[in-house]
């Protein structure tokens, strides 16, 4: 397992996506079960979608 900030992950794989996220979303720690070696673009897209949805739920609850 490996933990990495979403911002760092995006800088490595898809820096153009960083501007789509808020500062809070960029700072979310991500745990990669199989590390960076097995991460694919579709996996990254799922992670970004999940973080956006999670942050949106927190905003609605507050």
Order of alpha helices (4+ residues) and beta strands (2+ residues): beta-alpha-alpha-beta-alpha
